[in-house]
C-alpha cells in the first residue's frame, strides 16, 4: 500500500504571454526516447511553500516557454514543439514516511521511489501529455521530496539541470515574506574591514584542518567567514535559506581563451547550493568553503559557461537577469542580492596598485559609492604584504554587529 497521497493538482502556465510559433527540433532531439526522465531532490527542511514554488515556476516558464507546450507529429514521422502554453502539471502530496525511512535513496526495484515521482499515463495521445510534471511530497514530521519528470526530447541532463537550477535558485527570500520590497527600502552603509597576513593564514589553517582531503583557497575561506558573520549580524532564523552569488572571470576558461588584453565584460555567475543559516554558523568553516567551491566549479566548467551564455542569448528581454537597470534616470538593482543572501566578488588578482601617475602607487583602491545590501569586494591592500581589505555594504542596522563578529570570530 502506498504511503503517499496526492492532495492537490495544478496546471501551471507562464505568467506572461509567450511566443506561440512552432519550434523545430534538432536531429539529435528527434532520435531520443519520447518518455520522461525522472529525478528526485530530497531536503531536510521545507521553509518554501508550495504556493511560492508554483509562482516561481510560472515565472521561469516565461523564459523556458517551450516546456509549457506540447509535442506534435509532423510529416515524415518527425516531431516538433507546439508552443501553445498549455502548461505543466504540479502535484502536491503527503507521505506517512519519515526522512530516516527513505534509506540511502539509491534507485531500486522497491515501489518506494515511485511514490515520489509523478505517474505518467502514456496511453494518452502524445499531444496531450505535459512535458514537465512536478510532484512535491511533504514527509512526516519534516523533510520534503521533489520529484521532477521532464520529457527527454526537450534536452539532455545538462539542459535539464540548467532549467531546474534556474527555477529552484532564485535568491531565497526571508522567511515569512513573499518579496524583497521591504528589504530594498532599508538604509545601507559601507565600511572597510581588514585582515592581516597572519589572520588570513590562521583562517586558512583552521578551515583546512577540518578537512584533510581538500585545501581551500584564500577566497573560499575568507568568503565563508564573511558569510557566517553576515548571518549572525542579521539575526537570521536557523532554518533560513541563504546563498552566495559569485561572479567569475571566464577569459581563460573558454576555448579558445580570450586575448590577454581583451577589453569588455567576461563574467559568468553562479550561486552556491542553498544552505541553511544553522549550518553556515555552526558547522566548521570547511562546510561553507565546500559550498563556495561547488559554485566556483560551475564558473570553471566550459559547458556551464556555454550554457550560461546561450541562456542570455535566447532571452527576448534581459531585465530580469541584468545586474542593474536604469529606471526614471536612476540606476537600481534588477535583482536584490541582499538579506538573507550575499554577492561577493574577488578583486584579489587585479593589479589595482600599478596606476602610477608620477605620485607612486595609490594608498587605497576600492568602490567609491555605497552599494546595495549584501555587496562585498575582497581586495589586496596597498602594503603588498598579503593582507586583505573587504569593502562591505550592508544595511545600516547590521553593520556594527557584522564588524564585531568579523573580528571576534577570527581564530
N, C-alpha and C positions, 0 to 999 in steps of 0.2 A: 504494500500500500504506500502511495506517495506521501511524503511528509510535507510537500509543498502545495499550496493552494493559490491559484490565480485569483486576485481580489479586484483587479481593475484592468481595463484595456483602453488605450487611447490611440488615435491616429494623429500623428504629428506632421504638420506641413510647414514649409518655410514661412517665416513671419513677414516676409515681404514678397512682392511679385518677382518671379524669376523667369529667365528665358524659356520659351516653350518649343523651340525648334528641335527636331530630332538630332541626336548625337551619333555620328558614325563611329563604330568601334574598330579598333585596330585588328590586324590579322592575328596578333597574339591573343587578344581578347576573345576572338571567335572560337578558338580551339580549347579553351579551358572548360572545366566542368561547369555546368549551369546551376549547381546547388550552392548552398551557403556554407561558409566556413564559420565555425562557432568557437569562441574563446570565452574564458571567464576571468573576471577580475574580482579578487577577494580582499575585503578591507576589514580591519579590526573595529573601526569606528564608523558611525554613519551620521556626521553632522549635516550633510547635504540632504535637503528634502527632495522628494520625487518631483514636486512642482518645479523646483529650480532646475532639475535635470531636464525636464520636458521643455522648459522655457529656453534653456541654453541650447538644446537640440534644435529647436525651431529656428534659432538664430544662426547656428552654424550651417544648417541646411540651405540658407540663402547662398552661402559661398560654395557649398558642395551640392548644388541643386540637382544634379543627375541622380543622386542617391534617392531623392524623393520621387523619382519617376518609375517607369516600368520597362521591362524588356518586351520587344515585339519582333516578330519574324518579318523578314523582307524576302525579296526574290532570291532564288538560288540557295535557300536554306540558311542564309546569313541572318544575323540579329543586329538590332540597333537599340539605342536607348530612346524611349519616348519620354521626353522631359515634360510630363503633364502635371507634376506637383501633386500627385495623388497621395503622397505622404508615406511615412514609415510607421511601423507599429511599435508601441511602447507598452509593456505589460508590467503590472505590479503584482508581487506575490509575497506570501508569508510562509515561512518554514518553521517546523517544530524542532529542527536540528539546531544544535549549538555550533559555534565555530570549532570547538575541540573535536566534535564528532565528524568533521569533514576529513580528518586524516591528513595524509600528505598531499592531497589534491592532485595526485598523478592520474592521468587517464586510465580507465579500466573498464571492464565489462559490466561492472555494477551499475544499477539504474540510478545511483546517487547523483552522478554528474548530470544525467539527463533532466533531473528535476530543476536545474539551474540555468538551462539554456532553452530558448523558445522551441516549441514543437511546430514544425512547418509541414503543411499539407501539400505535398507535391502532386496530388491528384487534381488540384485546381489547374485551370489554364495558366500557362506561363505568364501571360499578360496581366494576371490578377494578383500575383504573389509579390508582396512588398520586398524590396531589395535589401532592406535593413529591418531587423526585428530585435528589439532590446527587451530583456527581462530583468527587472530589479527585484531581487528577493531579499527581504529582511529576515535575518536569522533570529532564533530565540535568544532573548536577553540582549545581545549586542552583536554587531557584525553584519555585513551585507555582501551579497554576491551579485555581480552584474554580468549577465550572460549576453553576449553580442553575436548575432548571426548576420554576416554580411555576404551578399552574393559575390561569388568569386569572379564573376565576369567584370565587376566594377574595378577590380585591381588586385594586385598581389599583396603579400604580407606587409611590405614596407608602406604601400599606399594605404592599407587598412589602418596600420598603427599611426600614420600621419593624420588620418581623419580622426581616429579615436583620441589622440593627444590634443588635437585642435578643439575637440568637443569637451573632453574631460578637463583640460588645463587652462581655461580662462583663469585669471587670477582669483584665488579664493577670497570670498568676502568675509567680513567679521561675522561671527555667529549671530543669529537672530536679526540679520539685516538682509535686504534684498537689492541694495545698490550701494554706490560709493559716494552719493551726493553729500551726506553729512561730513564724511572724512575729507573730501576735497575742499570743503569750506574752512577747515581748521587752519589756523595760522602756522606757518612753518618758519624755521630758523636754521641757520647754518653755523657749523663750528668745525675746527680742525683739531684732530687728536693725533698724538704722535706715539710711535713705537720705536724704542731704541733697538739697536742691533741685538743687544743681549735679550731684550724682551721678545723679539721675533724668534730668536733661536730657542728660547725656553718654550714658547708656544709650539714650535715645530717638534721639539723633543717630547713634550707632553703628549701631543697628538700622535706622533709616530710610535711612542712607547706603548700605546694602547692597541697598536695594530702592527705586528712584526712583519706581515706579508706585503704591506703597501707603504711606500714612502710618499707622504703628501707634500705638495709644493707650498711655497710661501703664500701664494694667492689662496689656495684651498684652505689653509689653516687660518689665515687672518680673516677671510670671509666668514668662516664658521664662527669665529669669536664675535664678529660684528653681528651676525645673525642671532646668536644667543643673547647678546646684550640688548638688542632691539626688542626681542620677545619679552625679556624681563622688564625693560623700561616701559613698554606699552601695557604691561599688566594683563597679558592675554590669557584666556582660558586654556587649561591643559589640553583640551581636545580641539583647539582652534587650528584649522589647516593653515599652512603657510608655505610659500615658495620663494626662491631667489631667481631673478631674471639675470641671465649672463649674456652680454654681447661678446662675440668672439671675432678676432681678426682672421679673415679667410684668405689673405693674399697668398700664402704658401700652402694652403690646404685644398686648392683646386688644381685640376690637371688640364692644361699646363698652368703653372702658377702665374700670377700677375707679375708684371715687371717690378723691379725693386723700387723704381721711382714712380710707381702708379699713383696718380692723384685722383682721388674720388672716394666714395664710400664702399668699403669691402668688409661688411659685417654680416654675420649670421647670429641669430638669437636663439637661445634655448632656455628652458625652465628646468629647475631641479624637479625630481618627483615631489608630489605633495607630501609634506611631513606634518607631524603634529608638534605643537609647542612643547609638550611634556618631554618628547624625545630629544628635541633640539637643546632644551635646557638641562635635562637630567642625564642623558646618555653621554659617554665620553666624546670629546671633540672629534674623534675619528669617525663617529656616526655621521655628523653633519658634513664633514670633509668628504666622506664617501659619496654622499648625495650630490655634492657640488662636482665631484669628479665625473659622476654619471652625466651631468649636463655638459661638462667640458668635452666629454667623449662624443656627444652629439655634434657639437660645432667643429669637431676634428674629423668627422666622418664625411667623406666626399659625397656619399649617397644622400645623407641628410642635408648637406648644403645644396645639392642639386634639387632635392625635393622642396627645400625652403624657398629657393629662387623661383622654381616652377609654380609654387603656390602663389607667390606675389604676382608673377606674370599673368596668371589666369584671372585675376580679380578685375571686375568692372569698376569697382570703387575701392580705393585703398584707405579711406579714412579710418576704418575700424582696426587696421593694423599699423597705421602710422604712429611713430613715437609722439609726435605733436602735430597739431593743426592750427591754422590761423582762423579765428572767428571774431568778427567785428574789429578787425585790425589788431587783435591781441593774440599772442601765441598761448596755447594751453595744451595740457597733456591729453592726447586722444584716448589713452588708456591709463587708468590710475594704478600705479605700481606700488603705492604706499601701504599703510597699515591694513592688514597684518603681514604684508609682503615687503620685499626689498629689491632694488635694482642696482647691482654693484658692478662697477666697471674697473678693470685694471689699466692704469696708465704706467705701470712699473717699467715696461720695456721701451717707453717712449723717451727719446733723448731730449728732454724738455729743457735741460740746463745748458745747451750748446748755443743758444741765441746770444752771441756776444756782439753788441753794437759799439764796442770800444770801451765799455764800462765794466768788463768782466762778466762772469755768469750771473744770472738773476739770483736774488736771495730767496725768492719764493715763486712757485708756479702753481696755479690751481684755478678752479671755476671762479668767475667774478661775481656771479649773481646767486641769490637764494633760489634753489630749485625745488620742485615738488617733493613732498614727503617720501622718504624711502630711497632717495637717490644718493649713492655714495661712490666716491672715487678713491682708489688706493694708488698712491704715488710715491716715488722715491723722494727723499729730502735732498736739499741742495748740498748737504755736507758730504755726500758721496761715501758715507761710511756704512751703508746698508740699512740705515734707519728709514722708517716709513712715515708718511703723513696720510691721514684719511680725511677727506673732505666729506663731512656728514651733514645731510639735510633731512631733518625730522620735524614733526610737529613740535611746536614750542613747549607744550606741556610734557613732552617726553625727553627733551634734550638733556637736562641736568641729570636725570636718573640714568640715562644712557651713558653719559660720561663717567658717572660714579661706577657703574657696573664695568665699563670698559677697562678702567684701571684696577678696580678691586678684584676682578676675576682673573687677572693675569697670574700665571703660575709663578 
